[in-house]
Amino acid sequence: MQRFVSLVFCLLLALPAVAERKQTFGELDVHYSTFNSSFLQPDIAAAVGLTRSKTIGVLNIAALKDGKGQPAKVSGSVKNLLGQTSPLQFKQVLESGAVYYLAEFPLRQREVLTFSIQVQVGDSAPNTLTFNQEVFPDE
């Protein structure tokens, strides 16, 4: 089952509609992507503790050093164009040597959201990445 979950997540991240991006902080690469939770199959969503909904998005964060997943402290928030900010609650997912962090956020309408994420690996100083993402509720 774990390999199946990993395979499905890899396939989701490869979809053209999903924009996977990366920011580098020294030797640390932080990969991030967003997608609608409705893209997940029900059993996959349940396996990682996510809610499937047309109005819920998912932020995926992975910290890698030398190509290997790193446990990290991940926190952050999402802000809409009206300045309304919501904290993000990340869940750590460990699978076959991979480690990544998932957080759900609301998709109310087509809009541009600003994500501000702090990633800290080990005793190093926290790294902050900020990015904008246009999101669409699934119809």
Z-matrix of the N, CA and C atoms (Angstrom, degrees):
N
C 1 1.456
C 2 1.527 1 111.14
N 3 1.367 2 117.18 1 -40.16
C 4 1.456 3 119.67 2 -178.70
C 5 1.522 4 111.38 3 -63.05
N 6 1.316 5 116.70 4 -40.26
C 7 1.463 6 119.60 5 178.97
C 8 1.520 7 110.42 6 -65.41
N 9 1.327 8 116.20 7 -36.77
C 10 1.456 9 120.31 8 177.58
C 11 1.521 10 110.78 9 -63.95
N 12 1.337 11 117.11 10 -43.99
C 13 1.460 12 121.77 11 178.73
C 14 1.529 13 109.43 12 -61.99
N 15 1.336 14 117.41 13 -44.27
C 16 1.463 15 120.90 14 179.13
C 17 1.521 16 110.99 15 -62.24
N 18 1.311 17 116.67 16 -43.25
C 19 1.456 18 121.05 17 179.94
C 20 1.523 19 110.95 18 -61.42
N 21 1.322 20 116.69 19 -45.03
C 22 1.461 21 119.85 20 -179.13
C 23 1.522 22 110.34 21 -64.78
N 24 1.335 23 118.21 22 -41.33
C 25 1.460 24 119.90 23 178.53
C 26 1.517 25 110.92 24 -64.36
N 27 1.318 26 117.77 25 -39.56
C 28 1.468 27 120.67 26 176.92
C 29 1.521 28 110.60 27 -62.33
N 30 1.322 29 116.54 28 -42.43
C 31 1.459 30 119.94 29 178.39
C 32 1.518 31 111.32 30 -64.85
N 33 1.324 32 116.83 31 -40.25
C 34 1.463 33 119.68 32 178.00
C 35 1.519 34 111.35 33 -61.53
N 36 1.324 35 115.95 34 -40.93
C 37 1.455 36 119.47 35 -178.64
C 38 1.524 37 111.44 36 -70.12
N 39 1.315 38 117.55 37 -19.00
C 40 1.457 39 121.25 38 179.95
C 41 1.530 40 112.73 39 -88.75
N 42 1.323 41 118.31 40 -9.14
C 43 1.453 42 120.53 41 -179.62
C 44 1.524 43 110.91 42 -62.10
N 45 1.310 44 118.49 43 139.95
C 46 1.463 45 120.79 44 178.71
C 47 1.528 46 112.52 45 -60.33
N 48 1.338 47 117.57 46 -31.01
C 49 1.463 48 120.25 47 -178.62
C 50 1.523 49 111.81 48 -72.54
N 51 1.303 50 116.95 49 -14.57
C 52 1.449 51 121.31 50 -178.91
C 53 1.522 52 107.83 51 -101.01
N 54 1.308 53 116.29 52 117.10
C 55 1.457 54 120.07 53 -177.20
C 56 1.524 55 109.26 54 -94.68
N 57 1.327 56 117.33 55 98.43
C 58 1.458 57 121.85 56 176.63
C 59 1.517 58 107.74 57 -83.58
N 60 1.299 59 115.73 58 131.85
C 61 1.457 60 120.66 59 -178.83
C 62 1.510 61 109.97 60 -132.67
N 63 1.330 62 115.60 61 167.96
C 64 1.461 63 120.93 62 -176.43
C 65 1.524 64 109.63 63 -142.54
N 66 1.335 65 115.29 64 144.49
C 67 1.458 66 121.71 65 171.08
C 68 1.519 67 107.21 66 -129.73
N 69 1.329 68 116.32 67 137.47
C 70 1.455 69 121.56 68 -177.16
C 71 1.525 70 110.56 69 -106.12
N 72 1.325 71 115.44 70 133.72
C 73 1.466 72 123.66 71 176.12
C 74 1.526 73 106.21 72 -124.34
N 75 1.319 74 117.93 73 92.58
C 76 1.466 75 120.42 74 -176.11
C 77 1.517 76 110.10 75 63.10
N 78 1.337 77 116.49 76 -120.55
C 79 1.467 78 121.10 77 179.53
C 80 1.531 79 112.87 78 -87.31
N 81 1.319 80 117.43 79 -3.69
C 82 1.459 81 122.22 80 -176.47
C 83 1.527 82 110.80 81 -98.04
N 84 1.324 83 116.21 82 125.95
C 85 1.462 84 122.15 83 173.20
C 86 1.519 85 107.84 84 -104.88
N 87 1.323 86 116.19 85 126.69
C 88 1.465 87 120.84 86 176.68
C 89 1.524 88 107.31 87 -110.75
N 90 1.330 89 115.62 88 113.46
C 91 1.462 90 122.37 89 178.04
C 92 1.520 91 107.83 90 -95.11
N 93 1.325 92 115.98 91 140.49
C 94 1.452 93 119.61 92 179.72
C 95 1.515 94 110.28 93 -145.26
N 96 1.328 95 115.34 94 147.42
C 97 1.454 96 121.20 95 177.93
C 98 1.525 97 109.09 96 -155.15
N 99 1.316 98 115.02 97 156.66
C 100 1.461 99 121.00 98 175.79
C 101 1.519 100 108.69 99 -126.59
N 102 1.326 101 115.78 100 150.07
C 103 1.452 102 121.27 101 175.81
C 104 1.526 103 109.19 102 -159.16
N 105 1.324 104 115.63 103 162.01
C 106 1.462 105 120.77 104 177.53
C 107 1.524 106 109.19 105 -75.88
N 108 1.310 107 117.22 106 136.33
C 109 1.465 108 120.23 107 -179.47
C 110 1.523 109 111.89 108 -66.28
N 111 1.325 110 117.79 109 -19.94
C 112 1.463 111 120.34 110 178.13
C 113 1.524 112 111.63 111 -68.67
N 114 1.334 113 118.58 112 -14.23
C 115 1.465 114 122.08 113 176.44
C 116 1.529 115 111.21 114 -69.90
N 117 1.322 116 117.10 115 -21.79
C 118 1.463 117 121.18 116 -177.26
C 119 1.525 118 111.36 117 -78.87
N 120 1.309 119 116.09 118 144.38
C 121 1.458 120 120.82 119 171.53
C 122 1.534 121 107.56 120 -71.88
N 123 1.334 122 118.40 121 148.87
C 124 1.465 123 120.54 122 -176.66
C 125 1.533 124 114.26 123 -54.48
N 126 1.346 125 118.11 124 -41.75
C 127 1.463 126 119.94 125 -177.99
C 128 1.527 127 111.61 126 -69.69
N 129 1.321 128 117.45 127 -32.84
C 130 1.467 129 121.15 128 178.66
C 131 1.530 130 109.28 129 -69.91
N 132 1.334 131 116.94 130 -46.00
C 133 1.465 132 120.80 131 178.80
C 134 1.523 133 110.28 132 -58.74
N 135 1.322 134 116.77 133 -44.81
C 136 1.466 135 120.57 134 179.98
C 137 1.526 136 111.06 135 -63.91
N 138 1.331 137 117.42 136 -38.71
C 139 1.467 138 121.14 137 -177.73
C 140 1.528 139 112.08 138 -63.49
N 141 1.333 140 117.99 139 -31.17
C 142 1.466 141 120.33 140 -179.67
C 143 1.526 142 112.44 141 -106.72
N 144 1.333 143 116.97 142 7.16
C 145 1.461 144 121.16 143 174.46
C 146 1.516 145 114.84 144 74.38
N 147 1.337 146 117.19 145 32.91
C 148 1.463 147 120.90 146 178.55
C 149 1.523 148 110.24 147 -106.70
N 150 1.324 149 115.23 148 153.75
C 151 1.454 150 122.21 149 176.99
C 152 1.523 151 109.01 150 -95.28
N 153 1.325 152 116.86 151 127.38
C 154 1.467 153 120.78 152 175.02
C 155 1.523 154 107.98 153 -84.48
N 156 1.324 155 115.59 154 125.90
C 157 1.457 156 119.96 155 178.79
C 158 1.519 157 109.17 156 -162.12
N 159 1.331 158 115.61 157 150.34
C 160 1.464 159 120.47 158 176.17
C 161 1.514 160 111.19 159 -70.95
N 162 1.328 161 117.35 160 -15.90
C 163 1.464 162 120.92 161 -175.73
C 164 1.531 163 112.77 162 -116.34
N 165 1.332 164 116.71 163 22.87
C 166 1.465 165 120.73 164 176.11
C 167 1.525 166 108.65 165 -128.22
N 168 1.323 167 115.36 166 129.16
C 169 1.452 168 121.33 167 175.28
C 170 1.518 169 109.61 168 -102.77
N 171 1.331 170 115.49 169 165.07
C 172 1.460 171 122.06 170 178.83
C 173 1.518 172 108.54 171 -128.20
N 174 1.317 173 115.83 172 133.53
C 175 1.462 174 122.76 173 172.83
C 176 1.517 175 107.27 174 -106.00
N 177 1.335 176 116.00 175 128.38
C 178 1.464 177 122.78 176 -179.95
C 179 1.525 178 108.04 177 -113.78
N 180 1.342 179 116.74 178 125.76
C 181 1.462 180 123.38 179 179.49
C 182 1.526 181 108.22 180 -123.16
N 183 1.332 182 116.03 181 133.86
C 184 1.465 183 120.86 182 174.48
C 185 1.522 184 108.09 183 -136.43
N 186 1.335 185 116.30 184 130.56
C 187 1.464 186 122.54 185 177.47
C 188 1.528 187 107.55 186 -104.28
N 189 1.339 188 116.56 187 125.47
C 190 1.460 189 121.28 188 -178.76
C 191 1.526 190 110.56 189 -127.00
N 192 1.313 191 115.00 190 139.72
C 193 1.457 192 122.31 191 174.55
C 194 1.519 193 106.22 192 -128.86
N 195 1.313 194 117.09 193 123.78
C 196 1.466 195 122.22 194 -175.06
C 197 1.525 196 110.93 195 54.42
N 198 1.335 197 116.99 196 36.26
C 199 1.460 198 121.88 197 177.48
C 200 1.510 199 115.42 198 77.58
N 201 1.331 200 117.69 199 4.01
C 202 1.461 201 120.95 200 -178.88
C 203 1.526 202 109.89 201 -111.57
N 204 1.331 203 114.90 202 137.62
C 205 1.457 204 120.57 203 179.02
C 206 1.513 205 111.69 204 -61.90
N 207 1.319 206 115.73 205 139.69
C 208 1.460 207 122.21 206 -178.39
C 209 1.518 208 110.68 207 -119.97
N 210 1.339 209 117.27 208 133.14
C 211 1.465 210 118.67 209 170.52
C 212 1.527 211 108.94 210 -62.66
N 213 1.302 212 116.66 211 141.69
C 214 1.462 213 120.26 212 -175.50
C 215 1.520 214 110.36 213 -147.56
N 216 1.314 215 114.91 214 162.55
C 217 1.461 216 121.65 215 167.67
C 218 1.520 217 105.05 216 -95.96
N 219 1.323 218 116.65 217 118.76
C 220 1.463 219 121.24 218 -177.17
C 221 1.525 220 108.38 219 -122.64
N 222 1.320 221 115.47 220 129.35
C 223 1.460 222 121.51 221 176.73
C 224 1.521 223 107.51 222 -145.43
N 225 1.310 224 115.79 223 169.03
C 226 1.458 225 117.51 224 178.28
C 227 1.508 226 112.63 225 166.18
N 228 1.332 227 113.32 226 -173.02
C 229 1.455 228 120.35 227 -178.74
C 230 1.524 229 109.38 228 -148.88
N 231 1.318 230 114.58 229 165.06
C 232 1.461 231 121.84 230 176.49
C 233 1.526 232 107.06 231 -127.60
N 234 1.353 233 115.16 232 139.49
C 235 1.462 234 120.37 233 -177.21
C 236 1.519 235 108.62 234 -130.72
N 237 1.348 236 116.02 235 137.24
C 238 1.464 237 119.77 236 176.55
C 239 1.529 238 109.79 237 -92.06
N 240 1.327 239 116.61 238 178.88
C 241 1.467 240 120.29 239 -176.36
C 242 1.524 241 113.55 240 -68.78
N 243 1.331 242 117.19 241 -16.74
C 244 1.466 243 121.04 242 175.83
C 245 1.525 244 111.58 243 -83.18
N 246 1.337 245 116.68 244 -3.83
C 247 1.464 246 121.10 245 -179.75
C 248 1.511 247 114.15 246 87.63
N 249 1.332 248 117.40 247 6.51
C 250 1.463 249 120.59 248 178.12
C 251 1.525 250 108.44 249 -76.59
N 252 1.324 251 115.40 250 122.89
C 253 1.464 252 121.61 251 -175.72
C 254 1.520 253 110.39 252 -110.51
N 255 1.329 254 115.39 253 137.93
C 256 1.463 255 121.74 254 176.69
C 257 1.522 256 108.64 255 -127.05
N 258 1.328 257 117.45 256 133.96
C 259 1.474 258 118.87 257 176.35
C 260 1.526 259 110.11 258 -71.35
N 261 1.313 260 116.17 259 151.76
C 262 1.455 261 122.41 260 176.97
C 263 1.519 262 108.99 261 -105.35
N 264 1.318 263 116.76 262 135.18
C 265 1.456 264 122.78 263 178.10
C 266 1.530 265 107.43 264 -107.58
N 267 1.316 266 117.41 265 111.39
C 268 1.455 267 121.91 266 -175.84
C 269 1.524 268 111.78 267 -91.39
N 270 1.347 269 114.60 268 141.91
C 271 1.458 270 122.69 269 174.60
C 272 1.525 271 107.00 270 -111.97
N 273 1.316 272 116.73 271 130.59
C 274 1.460 273 120.52 272 176.35
C 275 1.526 274 109.11 273 -82.61
N 276 1.332 275 115.86 274 134.92
C 277 1.461 276 121.77 275 177.28
C 278 1.529 277 107.37 276 -122.57
N 279 1.331 278 115.69 277 123.69
C 280 1.468 279 122.28 278 178.06
C 281 1.514 280 108.34 279 -112.63
N 282 1.329 281 116.52 280 124.77
C 283 1.463 282 120.89 281 179.75
C 284 1.518 283 110.10 282 -147.72
N 285 1.299 284 117.11 283 121.48
C 286 1.468 285 122.71 284 172.03
C 287 1.527 286 112.84 285 43.36
N 288 1.314 287 117.40 286 48.83
C 289 1.458 288 121.08 287 178.47
C 290 1.519 289 114.81 288 85.14
N 291 1.316 290 117.67 289 -9.22
C 292 1.469 291 121.02 290 177.89
C 293 1.528 292 108.75 291 -94.42
N 294 1.316 293 115.15 292 146.86
C 295 1.462 294 120.50 293 175.44
C 296 1.528 295 107.58 294 -135.66
N 297 1.326 296 115.52 295 129.41
C 298 1.453 297 119.35 296 176.87
C 299 1.522 298 108.85 297 -147.76
N 300 1.309 299 114.70 298 168.90
C 301 1.461 300 121.84 299 -172.60
C 302 1.525 301 108.86 300 -127.95
N 303 1.330 302 116.05 301 132.06
C 304 1.455 303 122.34 302 -177.05
C 305 1.519 304 110.33 303 -121.16
N 306 1.328 305 115.78 304 139.07
C 307 1.468 306 121.43 305 175.12
C 308 1.518 307 108.35 306 -138.10
N 309 1.319 308 115.69 307 140.53
C 310 1.461 309 121.23 308 176.99
C 311 1.530 310 109.40 309 -94.17
N 312 1.339 311 115.61 310 149.91
C 313 1.454 312 121.28 311 175.99
C 314 1.529 313 108.39 312 -145.71
N 315 1.339 314 117.46 313 153.30
C 316 1.473 315 119.98 314 -176.75
C 317 1.529 316 112.28 315 -75.68
N 318 1.325 317 115.03 316 143.03
C 319 1.470 318 122.58 317 172.98
C 320 1.521 319 106.77 318 -115.72
N 321 1.317 320 116.70 319 94.28
C 322 1.464 321 120.82 320 -175.63
C 323 1.526 322 112.04 321 -83.84
N 324 1.317 323 115.26 322 -38.88
C 325 1.460 324 121.60 323 -175.66
C 326 1.526 325 107.89 324 -161.66
N 327 1.313 326 115.82 325 175.40
C 328 1.462 327 118.35 326 174.03
C 329 1.527 328 107.00 327 -67.91
N 330 1.334 329 115.74 328 122.63
C 331 1.463 330 120.17 329 -177.88
C 332 1.519 331 110.08 330 -162.85
N 333 1.311 332 114.96 331 168.50
C 334 1.462 333 121.23 332 174.89
C 335 1.519 334 107.70 333 -102.93
N 336 1.321 335 115.82 334 123.53
C 337 1.463 336 121.74 335 178.93
C 338 1.518 337 109.28 336 -107.40
N 339 1.338 338 115.78 337 147.64
C 340 1.459 339 121.61 338 175.35
C 341 1.519 340 108.29 339 -109.97
N 342 1.320 341 115.31 340 121.70
C 343 1.456 342 122.23 341 178.78
C 344 1.517 343 108.91 342 -102.02
N 345 1.318 344 116.52 343 134.21
C 346 1.463 345 122.60 344 174.71
C 347 1.529 346 106.46 345 -124.50
N 348 1.337 347 115.88 346 113.65
C 349 1.461 348 121.37 347 -171.23
C 350 1.526 349 109.76 348 -123.23
N 351 1.331 350 116.52 349 134.73
C 352 1.461 351 122.65 350 174.77
C 353 1.526 352 107.96 351 -109.25
N 354 1.335 353 114.99 352 129.48
C 355 1.462 354 121.52 353 -179.96
C 356 1.520 355 107.81 354 -126.88
N 357 1.327 356 116.27 355 123.44
C 358 1.465 357 121.31 356 179.18
C 359 1.519 358 108.83 357 -126.16
N 360 1.331 359 115.55 358 123.55
C 361 1.459 360 121.86 359 178.29
C 362 1.521 361 107.83 360 -109.95
N 363 1.330 362 115.44 361 124.44
C 364 1.471 363 120.23 362 179.10
C 365 1.515 364 111.55 363 61.05
N 366 1.347 365 115.15 364 -139.00
C 367 1.464 366 120.82 365 -178.38
C 368 1.521 367 112.65 366 -92.92
N 369 1.333 368 117.57 367 6.41
C 370 1.465 369 120.34 368 -179.07
C 371 1.523 370 110.26 369 -69.57
N 372 1.323 371 114.99 370 163.91
C 373 1.461 372 120.19 371 177.24
C 374 1.532 373 108.80 372 -67.64
N 375 1.323 374 117.21 373 148.83
C 376 1.468 375 119.22 374 177.85
C 377 1.535 376 110.71 375 -64.47
N 378 1.313 377 115.43 376 143.44
C 379 1.463 378 122.39 377 174.90
C 380 1.518 379 107.73 378 -106.70
N 381 1.327 380 116.59 379 137.41
C 382 1.449 381 120.88 380 -179.42
C 383 1.512 382 110.13 381 -113.88
N 384 1.315 383 115.35 382 129.19
C 385 1.457 384 119.36 383 172.37
C 386 1.510 385 107.88 384 -120.82
N 387 1.322 386 114.92 385 140.10
C 388 1.456 387 122.10 386 179.53
C 389 1.519 388 107.20 387 -128.47
N 390 1.313 389 115.77 388 132.86
C 391 1.466 390 119.33 389 179.06
C 392 1.518 391 109.64 390 -150.30
N 393 1.326 392 114.14 391 155.39
C 394 1.463 393 121.73 392 175.45
C 395 1.509 394 108.90 393 -103.37
N 396 1.325 395 115.50 394 145.08
C 397 1.463 396 120.38 395 178.73
C 398 1.521 397 108.53 396 -142.76
N 399 1.333 398 116.44 397 125.84
C 400 1.461 399 119.36 398 172.77
C 401 1.517 400 107.52 399 -79.25
N 402 1.312 401 116.79 400 131.56
C 403 1.461 402 121.94 401 -177.19
C 404 1.531 403 109.08 402 -124.42
N 405 1.330 404 114.20 403 155.85
C 406 1.457 405 122.11 404 -178.96
C 407 1.514 406 108.85 405 -138.17
N 408 1.337 407 119.20 406 126.55
C 409 1.466 408 118.42 407 170.84
C 410 1.522 409 108.49 408 -63.42
N 411 1.308 410 116.00 409 146.54
C 412 1.459 411 121.28 410 179.11
C 413 1.522 412 108.49 411 -74.74
N 414 1.312 413 116.37 412 134.62
C 415 1.474 414 119.34 413 -178.74
C 416 1.496 415 111.56 414 -103.46
